[in-house]
Amino acid sequence: MKVRKTPFVQEVLFCKGERNMMVADNYVVWREGDGDPLDGLYDAKIIERVRASTYPFSG
């Protein structure tokens, strides 16, 4: 698997175990057998942008 350096991800961790997986900025973005890891990296960035764009409201 090749993962190129992406400017929008600060930290990527590769974990080996029962199921190999990749964690980017505290999100599990890929597990062995789940498809393309780059798709997971983009999903993590989208989640962070949505989280940053929503303002906390209290009832």
N, C-alpha and C positions, 0 to 999 in steps of 0.2 A: 504494500500500500504506500503510495506517495502522497504526502500532504505538503503542499507548498506553504511558505510563510504568508500569512494573510495579515494585512495591517490592522484589521478591526478586532482581532483576537489577541488578548494580552498574554494568556497562559494556556497551554495545551498540555495535558497529562495523558500518558498512555498507561493503561493498567492491564496487567496480565493476571489471569486467574481462571476461574471456572469458565467465564466468558470474557474474552478480551474486549476492552472498551476504551473509548477516548472521551476525556472530559475537557471542555473548553470553558473558561470563565465560570466555573462551578456548575455547568450544565453537562449532563451526559448527552453527548451529541452523536455517539455511534457505539453500537454493540456488534460483536462479531455476527455476521450473517444478516445485518439490517440494511444493507445497501451502501450507498456512497457516503463516506464521512464528510465530504465537502458540503453536502446538503445539510447535514447537521450543524456545521459551523455557521452557515447562513441563517438557519433557523434560530440559533442562539443569539445572533446579532439582531434579528427581527424582534425577538422577545424582549431584549434589552431596550431597544428603541421604543417599543410600545410602552414598556414599563416607565421609561423616562418621560414620555409624552403625556401620560395620564397623571392628573393631579389628585392627591389624596383628598377625599371628601369625607366629612364625618356627619352622621345623621343627627 
